[in-house]
Amino acid sequence: SNERNGVAFSTQFQTTYKNGTSVITPVSTNSNSITNFTDLSKVDEISTLKNSNSTAENINVIFETPDFKGVDPNNIEADVADAPTFSQDMAKAGLKVLYSGKPGVYDSQSDFLSQYKWSQLIAVQVMGDLPANSKITMTMPLTLSNTTDKTIGAGDYNRSTLFVQTLAFGDKGWGSTTTTRFSEPYDM
């Protein structure tokens, strides 16, 4: 798990299929999974912050979107479809949320939206004192594009794979990556 001194964070992909079932990629420092594209209904990026301690812990975490480092035009792409949602009121939880449309620049939601659309979101930064014994989840709905026979299940692994990274700064500094590859089943 990505836990240090009682504080953990993770990012996963949740894929929901047309029959209503959902699959979440495993949490690890470097997980890989394959998603069946044929019956896919939607994809979300799910990010979690957890404090198992009996006292609040100061955090500074950046959750990247799949577009953070830019996307090769030959690869599958995933843009943020709408505003990220949180499992609780972040201001009441004592946390500040900032949004980035440009590497290294983080703005309030209103300032971000005055310059960008949600599809241009590349990262979300969460800072402040994470309450004791708490767990907060952020859900970012994603829209897939460039889903052609050249990207889905492509022989070139990178063309069909979404990649995200999560970074924590300060004395709890560490990171994790999560990937999921989209493919279609083949008859044997």
TADAHU-V251807 format. One record per residue. RES is the residue in one letter. PHI is phi as a letter, one per 40 degrees, with the letter a starting at -180 (999 if undefined). OMEGA is omega as a letter, one per 40 degrees, with the letter a starting at -180 (* if undefined). BURIAL is 1 if it has 16 or more other ideal C-beta (glycine too) atoms within 10 Angstrom, else 0. Layout:
# TADAHU-V251807
RES/PHI/OMEGA/BURIAL
RES/PHI/OMEGA/BURIAL
This chain:
# TADAHU-V251807
S/999/i/0
N/c/a/1
E/b/i/0
R/b/i/0
N/f/i/0
G/g/i/1
V/b/a/1
A/b/i/1
F/a/i/1
S/a/i/1
T/b/i/1
Q/b/i/1
F/b/i/1
Q/b/i/1
T/b/i/1
T/b/a/0
Y/c/a/0
K/d/i/0
N/c/i/0
G/g/i/0
T/c/i/0
S/b/i/0
V/b/i/0
I/b/i/0
T/c/a/1
P/c/i/0
V/c/i/1
S/a/i/0
T/c/i/0
N/a/a/0
S/c/i/1
N/b/i/0
S/a/i/1
I/b/a/0
T/b/i/1
N/c/a/0
F/c/a/1
T/d/a/0
D/b/a/0
L/c/i/1
S/b/i/0
K/a/i/0
V/b/i/1
D/b/i/1
E/c/a/1
I/b/a/1
S/b/a/1
T/b/i/1
L/b/a/1
K/b/i/1
N/b/a/1
S/c/a/0
N/c/i/0
S/c/i/0
T/b/i/0
A/c/i/1
E/b/i/1
N/c/a/0
I/b/i/1
N/a/a/0
V/b/i/1
I/b/i/1
F/b/i/1
E/c/i/1
T/c/i/1
P/c/a/1
D/c/a/1
F/d/a/1
K/c/a/0
G/g/a/0
V/b/i/1
D/d/a/0
P/c/i/0
N/c/a/0
N/b/i/1
I/c/a/1
E/b/i/1
A/b/i/1
D/b/i/1
V/c/a/1
A/c/a/1
D/a/a/0
A/d/i/0
P/c/i/1
T/b/a/0
F/b/a/1
S/c/i/0
Q/a/i/0
D/c/a/0
M/c/i/0
A/c/i/0
K/c/i/0
A/c/i/1
G/g/a/0
L/b/i/1
K/b/i/0
V/b/i/1
L/b/a/1
Y/b/a/1
S/b/i/1
G/b/a/1
K/a/a/0
P/d/i/0
G/g/a/0
V/b/a/0
Y/b/a/1
D/b/i/1
S/c/a/0
Q/c/a/0
S/c/i/0
D/c/i/0
F/d/a/1
L/c/i/0
S/c/a/0
Q/b/a/0
Y/b/i/1
K/b/i/0
W/d/a/1
S/c/i/1
Q/c/i/1
L/c/i/1
I/b/i/1
A/a/i/1
V/b/i/1
Q/b/i/1
V/b/a/1
M/b/i/1
G/h/a/1
D/c/i/0
L/c/a/1
P/d/i/1
A/d/i/0
N/f/a/0
S/b/i/1
K/a/i/0
I/b/a/1
T/b/i/0
M/b/i/1
T/b/i/0
M/b/i/1
P/c/a/1
L/b/i/1
T/b/i/0
L/c/i/1
S/a/a/0
N/f/a/1
T/c/a/0
T/b/i/0
D/c/i/0
K/c/i/0
T/b/a/1
I/c/a/1
G/g/a/1
A/c/i/1
G/c/i/0
D/c/a/0
Y/d/a/0
N/c/a/0
R/c/a/1
S/b/a/1
T/b/i/1
L/c/a/1
F/b/i/1
V/b/i/1
Q/b/i/1
T/b/a/1
L/b/i/1
A/b/a/1
F/b/i/0
G/g/a/0
D/c/i/0
K/b/a/1
G/c/i/0
W/a/a/0
G/a/i/0
S/a/i/1
T/b/i/1
T/b/i/1
T/b/i/1
T/a/a/1
R/b/a/1
F/c/a/1
S/a/i/0
E/b/i/0
P/c/i/0
Y/b/i/0
D/c/a/0
M/c/*/0
